């Protein structure tokens, strides 16, 4: 058997040993990137090596799993994996995400401590070489707030499906005590708790750096059935949530190559034009953040729609003129 085939079988075995509920054939095929027929053959080959593979009825599908996990022999990390883990922790540290950086470093230590000494010795030279040869370029921008006590309390409320009570030093009435149902956390340029104070109004974003004296109340507070945090985040360009618009951008020929490699929005549609331009379409809120981003494109991009985005761009230009040109 060729090495790449053995590697893919081991990858599938690791996948089957990871989730407690197991995977369907379609899920296996999607994760590995092969056809259903191919993954059926791979499953059979995995069963030959790992006879503890179980089949679990989950109508209308059937799931497969390796309930006892895999022996350390099959789980030794690579130098590339450990370097990526270390780099991720370093990036989070530089971005101000100290709590999550500490969690990654703790995971790194657990992985190393679970690795056999002989394997660690083999990994050490390659890992050292990668750590010395790779670094992270951090661009200018705000350092997101990540107070460990606040983040821990919010996560506890999410796990316990409990409401949270805190003093919020933001909004129209700073200092007011709020009780909200937490839906999730958005990490980005600033970190936000997504939560609803009023079920009829729905979720809004609460900046974590403006939350004080947070406590888990113990009162029931589960997010609505069917709510998707990812879908909620995808509604906006960036973090801000406001009116939603159909956005159409025209990127001129001298910026077309960049536009074809750029993601403006998770649900964008990109259309190449005969004249060399690129049309980008998506539906989103957060026009002010989008306007700020479009300034980085200079003369390469034009706003076709909506008018609201053009108005925000004009307002921001006027502010810059008042601040710098007329100063």
Residue pairs with C-beta under 8 A, 6 or more apart in sequence:
8 32
8 42
9 42
9 45
9 46
9 49
10 74
11 32
12 28
12 32
12 39
12 42
12 43
12 46
13 46
13 49
13 50
13 66
13 70
13 74
14 70
14 74
14 75
15 23
15 28
15 31
15 32
16 22
16 23
16 28
16 46
16 50
16 53
16 64
16 65
16 66
17 65
17 66
17 68
17 69
17 70
19 65
20 65
21 56
21 58
21 63
21 65
22 54
22 56
22 58
22 63
22 64
22 65
23 31
23 63
23 64
23 65
24 58
24 61
24 62
24 63
24 64
25 36
25 39
25 40
25 43
25 61
25 62
25 64
26 36
26 61
28 39
28 42
28 43
28 64
29 35
29 36
29 38
29 39
32 39
32 42
34 42
43 53
43 64
46 53
47 53
50 66
50 70
52 66
52 67
52 68
53 64
53 65
53 66
54 64
54 65
54 66
54 67
55 62
55 63
55 64
56 62
56 63
56 64
56 65
57 63
72 114
72 115
72 116
75 114
76 115
76 116
76 119
77 111
77 115
77 123
78 123
79 123
79 126
79 127
79 130
80 130
82 108
82 111
82 112
82 123
82 127
83 127
83 130
83 131
83 134
85 104
85 107
85 108
85 111
86 108
86 131
87 134
87 136
88 104
89 101
89 104
89 105
89 108
90 101
90 136
91 136
91 138
92 98
92 100
92 101
92 104
93 101
94 136
94 138
95 138
95 143
95 144
96 143
96 144
96 145
96 146
97 144
97 146
97 187
98 146
98 148
99 146
99 147
99 148
99 151
99 152
100 146
112 120
115 123
141 189
142 189
142 190
144 187
144 188
144 189
144 190
144 191
145 190
145 191
145 207
145 208
145 209
146 191
146 208
147 208
147 209
149 214
150 208
150 211
150 214
151 185
151 208
153 164
153 214
153 215
153 216
154 164
154 182
154 185
154 193
154 208
154 211
154 214
155 185
156 162
156 216
157 163
157 164
157 182
157 216
157 221
158 182
158 184
158 185
160 216
160 218
161 220
161 221
161 222
162 216
162 217
162 218
162 219
162 220
162 221
163 179
163 180
163 181
163 182
163 217
163 219
163 220
163 221
164 179
164 180
164 181
164 182
164 193
164 195
164 214
164 215
164 216
164 217
164 221
165 177
165 178
165 179
165 214
165 215
165 217
166 177
166 178
166 180
166 211
166 212
166 213
166 214
166 215
167 175
167 176
167 177
167 178
167 211
167 212
167 213
168 174
168 175
168 176
168 177
168 178
168 206
168 210
168 211
168 212
169 175
169 210
169 211
169 212
170 206
170 207
170 210
178 197
178 206
179 197
179 217
179 219
180 193
180 195
180 196
180 197
180 206
180 221
181 195
181 196
181 197
181 199
181 221
181 222
181 223
182 193
182 194
182 195
182 221
182 223
183 194
183 195
183 196
183 203
183 223
183 227
183 229
183 232
184 193
184 194
184 223
184 229
184 232
185 191
185 192
185 193
185 194
185 208
186 192
186 194
186 205
186 229
186 233
186 239
188 238
188 239
189 238
189 239
190 207
190 208
190 209
190 239
191 207
191 208
191 209
192 205
192 206
192 207
192 208
192 239
193 205
193 206
193 207
193 208
193 211
194 203
194 204
194 205
194 206
194 229
194 232
195 203
195 204
195 206
196 202
196 203
196 204
197 204
203 227
203 232
204 241
205 239
205 240
205 241
234 265
234 266
234 267
234 284
235 241
235 244
235 283
235 284
235 285
236 284
236 285
236 286
236 289
237 247
237 264
237 265
237 284
237 285
237 286
237 287
237 289
237 290
237 293
238 286
238 289
238 290
238 293
239 286
239 289
240 285
240 286
240 288
240 289
241 285
241 286
242 285
242 286
242 287
243 285
243 287
243 308
244 283
244 284
244 285
245 283
245 284
245 285
245 287
245 305
245 306
245 308
245 309
246 281
246 283
246 305
246 306
247 264
247 265
247 280
247 281
247 282
247 283
247 284
247 290
247 303
247 305
247 306
247 309
248 279
248 280
248 281
248 303
248 304
248 305
249 264
249 279
249 280
249 281
249 294
249 301
249 302
249 303
249 304
250 277
250 278
250 279
250 301
250 302
250 303
250 304
251 258
251 259
251 277
251 278
251 279
251 280
251 297
251 300
251 301
251 302
252 276
252 277
252 299
252 300
252 301
252 302
253 275
253 276
253 277
254 300
255 278
255 297
255 300
255 301
256 272
256 276
256 277
256 278
258 300
259 270
259 278
259 280
259 300
259 301
260 270
260 272
260 278
264 280
264 282
264 290
264 293
265 282
265 284
267 282
267 283
268 280
268 281
268 282
269 280
269 281
269 282
270 278
270 279
270 280
271 278
271 279
271 280
271 281
272 278
273 279
279 304
284 290
287 306
287 308
287 309
287 312
288 312
288 316
290 309
291 309
291 312
291 313
291 316
292 316
294 301
294 303
294 313
295 313
295 316
303 309
303 310
303 313
